[in-house]
């Protein structure tokens, strides 16, 4: 660990490097190889995919731009279409901007970036503006882009869509949607919608991209054929689509019974984890999780599960301060004491008291380096723990088995509070349990769905039950014996 501690200064430089630049997005790319792979992938498209790809390429050839949306559940081949388009377009010597709303989704795209980072969206005003300067180098690079790919678009607030539309009009000086670019959005409106800090269903629907003035200009292609599953797994997927479409559950509340085969019959954590917590089989441990609707319950479950692991926990305490918007410390300890700040664990922030053990599963809470799979939502196992550095190993994805060093960093939070809180802590949380929203994009062999608090938002039940490919991998704990299937039908129309 001494070597790890000595590297702390270098790591800070590494974390702060400008990894988000896109002017090197085709560096080292073999254009001829992309052309060949694109042609091969084009032959493999099913009729639904082919119809979409041909329409998109026709728009690209015309030079007049075009807006497209690929609608399809997981397994319908959206990612294959994105990669096919990327290879074809790069093979033509043109440039492409692959991005996604979440870091996990961005990491699955060729040289993918998050929407917020590449377009410099100001999340402090709910993405209603971009901080990208129109005459900057990055703006000139974006202006030369031929096609934009945007995955997990239904999770994006409509303000982000409209801000990026205006951004491209400004940097291209072309008064057409997105400056006349070809734009391909993709996603599944059955899944969770943009997270709102306040307001209920009406505000969430109003904030959806389908309520944007741009939506009617998008040509929608429906990808319905599941390209991954057969037999019983396909039957379960079809049952899930019924849930996602709101065809299951009471008309207003969405309340529905829990099938006996899915019910937990005692200790949910024991049913999900069994002896995996002491077996040392990290890969199997990483393939199971407990999901909860809310953040509070996930934190409680994580600490409870950690206590079941052998060994003594190492405790890391954060340094919490009240700051001005520019990050300078605000001397307001009378109104906001350190003890008050320590008690706060907002969504997306690590806890003040971070308890860890060797072999524990954790999740990264920030996009540190999307290109290298260090994304918000990436899961690791703890290998070594130092005072200022953690050595973690990827448990899934393209870097599975690789080790990485994670330093403490400053993380700011200012939503729903009258100040900015700065917390110096490792940007991770325990990840034996997570919220349903945080689980989107993850895949498990077994999940436990803990419903001590009911599901409260569109798509949560669909997302939770979709994390496994079979019914046999699901156990549900609900004191009422019921669960809610909340679906906003107006979003699906």
SVG drawing of the C-alpha trace seen along z (x, -y; Angstrom):
<svg xmlns="http://www.w3.org/2000/svg" viewBox="-59 -33 65 56">
<polyline fill="none" stroke="black" stroke-width="0.4" points="0.0,0.0 3.0,-2.3 3.4,-2.4 -0.3,-3.2 -0.1,-6.1 3.0,-7.5 1.0,-7.6 -1.7,-9.8 -0.4,-13.0 -0.1,-11.4 -3.6,-10.0 -5.1,-13.4 -3.6,-14.6 -4.9,-11.5 -8.5,-12.1 -8.4,-15.7 -7.0,-15.1 -9.2,-16.2 -10.4,-12.7 -13.7,-14.1 -12.2,-15.6 -13.6,-14.1 -11.1,-15.5 -9.2,-12.2 -12.3,-10.0 -11.0,-8.3 -7.3,-8.2 -5.9,-4.9 -9.0,-3.7 -8.6,-1.6 -11.0,-3.2 -10.8,-0.3 -11.5,2.2 -14.5,0.2 -15.8,0.1 -15.5,3.9 -17.1,4.5 -19.9,2.1 -20.7,3.9 -20.7,7.3 -22.9,6.0 -25.3,4.5 -25.9,8.0 -26.8,9.3 -29.5,6.8 -33.0,8.1 -35.8,6.4 -36.7,4.0 -33.1,2.9 -32.4,2.7 -35.4,0.4 -34.0,-2.0 -30.4,-1.8 -31.3,-2.4 -33.5,-5.4 -30.7,-6.9 -28.0,-6.4 -30.3,-7.9 -30.7,-11.0 -26.9,-11.1 -26.4,-10.9 -28.9,-13.6 -27.1,-16.1 -30.4,-17.5 -30.2,-16.0 -32.9,-14.0 -34.2,-13.0 -34.7,-9.4 -35.7,-7.4 -35.0,-3.7 -37.6,-2.3 -37.0,1.1 -36.5,3.0 -33.3,4.6 -32.3,7.4 -33.9,5.8 -30.5,4.9 -30.2,1.2 -26.5,1.4 -25.9,3.6 -27.5,0.9 -25.4,-1.9 -22.2,0.1 -23.2,0.9 -23.9,-2.8 -20.6,-3.8 -18.6,-1.4 -20.4,-2.4 -20.1,-6.1 -16.4,-6.0 -15.7,-3.7 -17.0,-6.6 -14.4,-8.9 -17.1,-10.8 -17.3,-11.7 -19.7,-10.4 -20.6,-11.5 -21.6,-8.5 -23.1,-9.5 -25.5,-8.3 -27.3,-9.8 -25.6,-7.4 -21.9,-6.4 -22.7,-2.7 -24.6,-3.1 -21.9,-5.4 -19.2,-2.8 -21.0,-0.3 -20.7,-2.6 -17.5,-3.0 -15.6,-5.9 -18.8,-6.8 -19.2,-9.8 -21.9,-11.0 -24.3,-13.7 -23.6,-16.0 -19.8,-15.9 -19.4,-16.2 -22.1,-19.0 -21.1,-20.7 -24.6,-20.8 -25.1,-22.8 -26.8,-20.3 -27.2,-23.0 -30.0,-24.6 -31.4,-21.2 -29.6,-21.2 -31.3,-24.3 -28.0,-25.7 -24.6,-24.6 -21.3,-26.0 -19.6,-25.2 -18.2,-28.4 -19.3,-28.6 -15.8,-29.6 -14.0,-27.0 -12.0,-24.1 -14.5,-21.6 -17.4,-23.6 -15.6,-23.5 -15.1,-19.7 -18.8,-19.2 -19.8,-21.4 -18.0,-19.0 -19.8,-15.9 -21.9,-14.1 -24.2,-12.0 -25.1,-12.0 -26.0,-8.8 -27.7,-9.3 -28.6,-6.2 -30.8,-6.0 -32.6,-9.1 -35.8,-8.5 -33.8,-9.1 -32.8,-12.6 -34.8,-15.6 -36.4,-17.4 -34.4,-20.5 -31.2,-18.6 -32.6,-17.8 -33.7,-21.4 -30.4,-22.8 -28.3,-20.6 -30.6,-21.5 -29.9,-25.2 -26.2,-24.4 -25.7,-22.8 -27.7,-25.6 -25.4,-28.1 -22.1,-26.4 -23.0,-25.5 -24.9,-28.7 -27.5,-26.6 -31.1,-27.3 -32.3,-23.7 -32.9,-21.1 -29.6,-20.3 -27.9,-22.4 -28.9,-20.0 -27.2,-17.0 -28.5,-13.4 -29.6,-12.6 -30.4,-9.1 -31.9,-8.7 -32.6,-5.3 -34.2,-3.8 -37.2,-2.2 -40.0,-4.5 -41.1,-1.6 -38.0,-2.2 -37.5,-5.0 -37.9,-8.6 -35.8,-11.6 -35.2,-11.9 -37.0,-15.0 -35.9,-16.6 -39.5,-17.9 -42.9,-17.3 -44.9,-14.2 -46.1,-12.3 -47.4,-15.3 -44.1,-17.1 -42.1,-14.0 -44.2,-13.4 -43.9,-17.1 -40.1,-16.8 -39.9,-13.8 -38.5,-14.2 -41.8,-13.3 -43.1,-16.6 -40.4,-18.6 -41.3,-20.8 -38.8,-18.7 -40.4,-15.3 -42.9,-15.4 -40.0,-15.8 -38.5,-12.4 -39.2,-9.4 -39.8,-6.5 -38.6,-2.9 -39.9,-0.1 -37.4,2.8 -39.6,5.6 -37.6,8.8 -35.6,10.1 -32.2,11.0 -30.9,12.7 -33.5,15.0 -35.4,18.1 -37.7,20.6 -38.6,19.8 -36.4,16.8 -38.2,15.3 -41.6,16.1 -40.5,14.2 -39.4,11.3 -42.8,11.1 -44.4,11.1 -42.1,8.3 -43.3,6.3 -46.9,6.7 -45.8,5.2 -43.9,2.4 -46.9,1.6 -49.1,1.3 -51.3,4.2 -50.8,5.9 -52.0,4.4 -55.1,2.4 -56.2,-0.4 -55.2,-3.3 -52.8,-2.2 -51.2,0.5 -51.4,2.8 -50.9,6.4 -50.3,9.6 -46.9,11.3 -46.7,14.8 -45.9,17.4 -42.9,18.5 -41.3,15.0 -42.1,14.4 -39.4,14.3 -40.1,16.7 -37.9,15.3 -34.5,13.6 -34.2,11.9 -30.5,11.3 -29.9,15.0 -32.0,16.1 -30.1,13.7 -26.5,14.0 -26.5,17.4 -22.9,18.4 -21.5,16.2 -20.5,13.6 -17.9,16.0 -17.1,18.1 -14.6,15.8 -16.2,16.3 -16.2,12.6 -17.6,13.2 -20.7,15.0 -21.1,12.4 -21.1,9.6 -23.9,11.3 -26.5,11.0 -28.0,7.8 -30.9,6.5 -32.9,3.6 -35.0,1.0 -37.2,-1.8 -35.5,-4.4 -32.0,-5.4 -32.5,-5.1 -33.4,-1.4 -30.5,-0.6 -28.0,-2.2 -29.5,-0.2 -29.3,3.1 -25.7,2.5 -24.5,2.0 -26.5,5.0 -25.0,7.2 -21.5,6.0 -21.9,7.0 -22.6,10.6 -19.2,10.7 -16.2,12.1 -13.6,9.7 -13.4,6.3 -14.7,3.3 -12.4,0.3 -14.1,-3.0 -13.4,-6.1 -14.8,-9.4 -15.4,-12.2 -14.5,-15.9 -17.7,-17.9 -17.9,-21.7 -20.4,-24.3 -19.3,-26.0 -20.2,-28.9 -21.2,-28.0 -17.6,-28.6 -16.3,-25.9 -14.8,-28.3 -15.5,-27.4 -18.4,-29.3 -18.0,-30.1 -21.5,-29.3 -20.9,-26.7 -23.6,-28.2 -26.4,-27.4 -24.9,-24.2 -22.8,-22.3 -20.4,-19.6 -22.6,-17.1 -25.5,-18.2 -23.5,-17.7 -22.2,-14.3 -25.8,-13.0 -26.6,-13.8 -26.3,-11.0 -28.1,-12.4 -28.6,-10.3 -25.4,-10.0 -23.1,-10.9 -21.0,-8.5 -21.8,-8.4 -19.9,-10.3 -19.0,-7.0 -18.0,-4.7 -17.5,-1.1 -15.6,1.3 -14.1,4.8 -11.8,6.7 -14.0,8.5 -16.9,6.1 -18.8,5.1 -18.8,1.3 -20.2,-1.0 -18.5,-4.1 -20.6,-7.3 -19.0,-9.6 -17.9,-9.4 -14.1,-9.5 -13.1,-8.1 -15.9,-6.8 -13.6,-5.6 -11.8,-3.4 -15.0,-2.1 -14.7,-4.3 -18.4,-5.3 -21.1,-6.2 -22.5,-2.8 -19.4,-0.7 -19.1,2.0 -15.8,3.2 -14.6,5.5 -12.3,4.1 -8.8,5.6 -6.7,3.4 -7.4,0.4 -5.0,-2.4 -5.6,-5.6 -6.0,-7.7 -6.2,-5.1 -8.4,-2.0 -7.3,0.7 -10.4,2.1 -11.0,4.8 -13.7,4.6 -16.2,7.3 -18.0,7.0 -17.7,5.3 -14.9,5.1 -12.3,4.5 -13.5,7.4 -10.5,8.6 -8.5,5.4 -7.4,3.5 -7.6,-0.3 -6.7,-2.8 -9.4,-5.1 -8.4,-8.2 -10.5,-10.4 -12.0,-13.3 -14.2,-16.3 -17.8,-15.8 -20.4,-18.6 -24.1,-18.4 -26.5,-21.3 -29.9,-19.9 -32.9,-20.5 -30.7,-22.3 -30.0,-26.1 -26.2,-25.7 -23.5,-23.6 -22.1,-20.7 -18.6,-19.6 -17.6,-16.1 -14.0,-14.8 -14.5,-11.0 -13.9,-8.0 -16.5,-8.3 -18.0,-4.9 -20.8,-3.2 -21.3,0.4 -23.2,2.1 -24.7,5.3 -27.9,3.3 -28.8,0.3 -31.9,-1.6 -34.0,-0.4 -33.1,-3.5 -29.4,-2.9 -29.7,0.7 -30.8,-0.3 -28.2,1.0 -27.0,3.7 -27.6,7.5 -27.7,10.0 -28.2,13.8 -30.3,13.2 -32.0,10.2 -34.0,9.6 -36.6,6.9 -37.2,5.3 -40.5,3.4 -40.7,2.3 -41.3,-1.0 -43.6,-0.8 -42.6,-1.4 -43.6,-5.0 -42.5,-6.0 -43.0,-5.0 -41.1,-2.0 -39.5,-1.0 -41.1,2.5 -40.3,3.2 -36.7,2.2 -36.3,4.2 -37.7,7.4 -35.8,7.0 -32.4,7.2 -32.4,11.0 -33.2,13.1 -35.3,15.7 -38.1,15.7 -36.1,18.2 -33.6,15.4 -36.1,13.2 -37.2,13.0 -39.6,10.3 -40.1,9.2 -43.2,7.0 -44.9,6.7 -48.3,6.1 -48.0,9.1 -48.6,6.7 -46.5,4.6 -47.3,1.6 -46.8,1.4 -46.6,-2.3 -46.9,-3.1 -47.7,-6.6 -49.7,-5.5 -49.4,-8.9 -45.6,-8.4 -46.1,-5.1 -48.6,-6.5"/>
</svg>
